[in-house]
Amino acid sequence: MVQVPNELDGRVALVTGAGRGIGRAIAASLARDGAAVVVNYRRDRDAAEEIVAEIRAAGGRATAIAASVGEIADVDALADAALAEYGHVDILVHNAGIASRGLPVADTTPEELQRVVSVHALGVHRLLGRLLPGMREQRRGDVVMISSSEVSQMRANGAPYNMAKAALEALAMTLAKEEIANGIHVNVVAPGLVATDMGDRLVQAKLGASGAAELDARMPLGRVCRPEDVASVVRFVVSEAAGYVTGQRIVVDGGADVSPTG
């Protein structure tokens, strides 16, 4: 089925961590196709207001709402504000995330583990509890969890992040089974390295490169993943073209895991 412009008219999307990077690209993509978008952010109000202004200037609807998805009180306030503004949410894209400190298990504090797992998995569990009742009343619902290809690797010195993303995927796959009868599609999109602020910090710390884009030539497809690459996959899984797709994990890593040199 060919995707058509404004296919998402009448739908409301909440994108966590949408002020910058992958979340920003997802918010812009969904808005271009007609969805009203709740742009969640934690601290960078200016960045969130900027993407909201861009969406509105193009004729779309968007609202910026500050909330840390790792704090239950904030999650409740986010749900309250989104529902008050639009009445329902029928697309939830959980993109918000933070990196762990890159320490071995023996040196990782309980506080860091709690912080990382809360942002990636525990908070969205609560958010789903708030949004699912209304989502079930819509013609269709979509939940998209932004995970990471790292879940397949489980590299050393990343236990909090690996555990958090694994928990996120477990939540998604369980939810897909629970909500299929209610017309709610649940899928996981798992990027590899992406050229974002977080991706830049990662390669600077681990490889000494100036940024992720510096590694373009090393990638099987000739470039590091961009936020728009991830947004395109999210846009697909919430479309009618993916009307028969749920409970799937889609890796967006440019073939890194299948390349002979990867």
C-alpha positions as CSV (number, residue, x, y, z in Angstrom):
1,M,0.0,0.0,0.0
2,V,1.4,3.4,-1.0
3,Q,1.6,5.9,1.9
4,V,-0.4,9.0,1.2
5,P,0.2,12.6,2.4
6,N,-1.8,13.5,5.6
7,E,-2.6,9.8,6.2
8,L,-2.3,10.5,9.9
9,D,-5.0,13.3,10.0
10,G,-7.0,13.1,13.2
11,R,-4.4,11.1,15.0
12,V,-2.4,12.3,18.0
13,A,1.2,11.3,18.7
14,L,3.2,11.7,21.9
15,V,6.9,11.5,21.3
16,T,9.1,11.3,24.3
17,G,12.5,13.0,24.1
18,A,11.4,14.9,21.0
19,G,13.3,18.1,21.4
20,R,16.4,16.9,19.6
21,G,18.0,14.1,17.6
22,I,15.9,11.1,16.7
23,G,12.8,12.2,18.6
24,R,12.8,15.6,16.8
25,A,13.0,13.8,13.4
26,I,10.1,11.5,14.4
27,A,7.9,14.4,15.6
28,A,8.5,16.3,12.4
29,S,7.8,13.2,10.2
30,L,4.5,12.4,11.9
31,A,3.4,16.0,11.8
32,R,4.1,16.2,8.1
33,D,1.6,13.4,7.6
34,G,-1.1,15.1,9.6
35,A,-0.7,13.9,13.2
36,A,-1.0,16.4,16.1
37,V,2.2,15.9,18.1
38,V,3.0,16.3,21.7
39,V,6.7,17.1,21.9
40,N,8.0,15.9,25.2
41,Y,11.3,17.2,26.5
42,R,13.2,17.1,29.8
43,R,15.4,20.3,29.9
44,D,16.0,21.9,26.5
45,R,12.9,24.0,26.2
46,D,14.2,26.2,23.4
47,A,14.9,23.1,21.2
48,A,11.4,21.7,21.9
49,E,9.7,25.1,21.2
50,E,11.7,25.3,18.0
51,I,10.3,22.1,16.5
52,V,6.8,23.0,17.7
53,A,7.1,26.3,15.9
54,E,8.3,24.6,12.7
55,I,5.4,22.2,12.8
56,R,2.9,25.0,13.4
57,A,4.4,27.2,10.7
58,A,3.8,24.3,8.2
59,G,0.1,24.2,9.2
60,G,0.4,21.3,11.8
61,R,-0.5,21.1,15.4
62,A,2.1,20.6,18.1
63,T,2.6,21.2,21.8
64,A,5.7,21.1,23.9
65,I,5.4,19.5,27.4
66,A,8.3,19.2,29.8
67,A,8.6,16.0,31.8
68,S,11.3,13.6,32.9
69,V,10.0,10.1,31.9
70,G,12.1,8.6,34.6
71,E,10.0,10.3,37.3
72,I,6.5,8.9,37.9
73,A,5.0,12.2,39.0
74,D,6.3,13.8,35.8
75,V,4.9,11.0,33.7
76,D,1.5,11.5,35.3
77,A,1.7,15.2,34.6
78,L,2.7,14.5,31.0
79,A,-0.3,12.2,30.4
80,D,-2.6,14.7,32.1
81,A,-1.4,17.6,29.9
82,A,-1.5,15.6,26.7
83,L,-5.0,14.3,27.3
84,A,-6.2,17.7,28.3
85,E,-4.8,19.3,25.2
86,Y,-6.0,16.7,22.6
87,G,-8.4,14.3,24.3
88,H,-6.6,11.2,23.5
89,V,-3.2,9.8,22.3
90,D,-3.3,7.0,19.7
91,I,0.4,7.0,18.8
92,L,3.0,6.7,21.5
93,V,6.7,6.8,20.5
94,H,9.0,6.3,23.4
95,N,12.3,7.7,22.3
96,A,13.6,9.3,25.5
97,G,16.8,7.8,26.7
98,I,20.1,8.4,28.5
99,A,23.5,6.7,28.3
100,S,25.1,4.8,31.2
101,R,28.6,5.8,32.3
102,G,30.4,2.9,30.6
103,L,31.5,1.2,33.8
104,P,31.8,-2.5,34.6
105,V,29.1,-4.1,36.7
106,A,31.4,-4.2,39.8
107,D,31.8,-0.4,39.6
108,T,28.2,0.6,38.8
109,T,26.2,2.2,41.6
110,P,22.6,1.2,42.3
111,E,21.6,4.8,41.8
112,E,22.9,4.8,38.2
113,L,21.1,1.5,37.4
114,Q,17.9,2.8,38.8
115,R,18.2,6.1,36.9
116,V,18.9,4.5,33.5
117,V,16.3,1.7,33.8
118,S,13.7,4.2,35.0
119,V,14.1,6.5,32.0
120,H,14.1,3.7,29.4
121,A,11.6,1.3,30.8
122,L,9.9,2.0,34.1
123,G,8.5,5.4,33.2
124,V,6.9,4.3,30.0
125,H,5.3,1.4,31.7
126,R,3.4,4.0,33.8
127,L,2.8,6.2,30.8
128,L,1.2,3.3,29.0
129,G,-1.1,2.6,31.9
130,R,-2.4,6.2,31.6
131,L,-2.8,6.2,27.8
132,L,-3.9,2.7,26.9
133,P,-7.6,3.1,28.1
134,G,-8.1,6.0,25.7
135,M,-6.1,4.3,22.9
136,R,-8.3,1.3,23.0
137,E,-11.3,3.5,22.1
138,Q,-9.7,4.7,18.8
139,R,-9.9,3.0,15.5
140,R,-6.2,2.0,15.8
141,G,-3.4,2.5,18.3
142,D,0.3,2.4,17.9
143,V,3.1,2.0,20.4
144,V,6.7,2.3,19.1
145,M,9.6,1.7,21.4
146,I,13.0,3.1,20.3
147,S,15.5,0.6,21.5
148,S,19.1,-0.1,20.3
149,S,21.0,-2.7,18.3
150,E,23.2,-3.0,21.3
151,V,20.6,-5.3,22.9
152,S,21.8,-7.9,20.4
153,Q,25.5,-7.3,21.4
154,M,25.4,-6.9,25.1
155,R,28.9,-5.4,25.1
156,A,30.9,-5.1,28.3
157,N,30.8,-2.0,30.4
158,G,27.2,-1.1,29.5
159,A,25.0,-3.2,31.9
160,P,22.6,-0.4,32.9
161,Y,21.9,0.6,29.3
162,N,21.7,-3.0,28.0
163,M,19.4,-4.0,30.9
164,A,17.2,-0.9,30.3
165,K,16.8,-1.5,26.6
166,A,16.2,-5.2,27.1
167,A,13.5,-4.4,29.6
168,L,12.0,-2.0,27.2
169,E,11.8,-4.6,24.5
170,A,10.3,-7.2,26.9
171,L,7.6,-4.6,27.8
172,A,6.9,-4.0,24.1
173,M,6.6,-7.7,23.2
174,T,4.4,-8.4,26.2
175,L,2.2,-5.5,25.4
176,A,1.9,-6.6,21.7
177,K,0.3,-9.8,22.9
178,E,-2.0,-8.1,25.4
179,E,-3.3,-5.4,23.2
180,I,-3.6,-7.0,19.8
181,A,-7.3,-7.7,20.4
182,N,-7.8,-4.0,21.0
183,G,-6.3,-3.0,17.6
184,I,-3.1,-1.6,19.2
185,H,0.1,-2.3,17.2
186,V,3.3,-2.5,19.2
187,N,6.7,-2.6,17.6
188,V,10.3,-2.0,18.4
189,V,12.7,0.1,16.3
190,A,16.3,-0.6,17.2
191,P,18.9,1.8,15.6
192,G,22.6,1.3,15.6
193,L,24.9,4.3,15.9
194,V,23.1,7.5,15.0
195,A,24.6,10.9,14.2
196,T,23.1,12.8,17.1
197,D,24.5,14.6,20.1
198,M,24.5,11.4,22.0
199,G,26.1,9.5,19.2
200,D,28.8,12.2,18.9
201,R,29.6,11.9,22.6
202,L,29.8,8.2,22.3
203,V,32.3,8.1,19.5
204,Q,34.3,10.9,21.0
205,A,34.6,8.9,24.3
206,K,35.3,5.5,22.7
207,L,37.0,6.2,19.4
208,G,38.4,9.7,19.7
209,A,36.5,10.8,16.6
210,S,35.1,14.3,16.4
211,G,31.6,13.0,15.8
212,A,29.6,10.1,14.5
213,A,29.5,11.4,10.9
214,E,33.3,11.1,10.8
215,L,32.7,7.3,10.6
216,D,30.6,7.5,7.5
217,A,33.2,5.8,5.3
218,R,33.4,2.8,7.7
219,M,29.7,1.9,7.4
220,P,28.5,-0.8,5.0
221,L,26.1,1.6,3.3
222,G,28.6,4.4,3.3
223,R,27.2,6.5,6.1
224,V,26.2,6.4,9.8
225,C,22.5,6.3,10.4
226,R,20.8,9.7,10.5
227,P,17.8,10.6,12.7
228,E,15.6,10.7,9.5
229,D,16.4,7.1,8.8
230,V,14.9,6.1,12.1
231,A,11.9,8.4,11.6
232,S,11.1,6.9,8.3
233,V,10.8,3.4,9.9
234,V,8.6,4.8,12.7
235,R,6.5,6.5,10.1
236,F,6.1,3.2,8.2
237,V,5.1,1.1,11.3
238,V,2.3,3.5,12.3
239,S,0.9,3.7,8.7
240,E,-1.7,1.7,6.9
241,A,1.1,0.2,4.9
242,A,2.0,-1.6,8.2
243,G,-1.5,-2.5,9.1
244,Y,-0.6,-6.2,9.4
245,V,2.6,-5.6,11.4
246,T,2.8,-5.9,15.2
247,G,5.1,-7.5,17.7
248,Q,8.2,-6.9,15.5
249,R,11.7,-5.7,16.2
250,I,13.2,-3.7,13.3
251,V,16.9,-3.1,13.3
252,V,18.1,0.1,11.6
253,D,21.9,-0.2,11.5
254,G,22.7,0.0,7.8
255,G,23.6,-3.7,7.7
256,A,26.4,-3.4,10.3
257,D,25.4,-6.8,11.8
258,V,25.3,-8.6,8.5
259,S,28.3,-7.0,6.8
260,P,31.3,-9.3,6.3
261,T,33.4,-6.6,7.9
262,G,30.9,-5.6,10.6
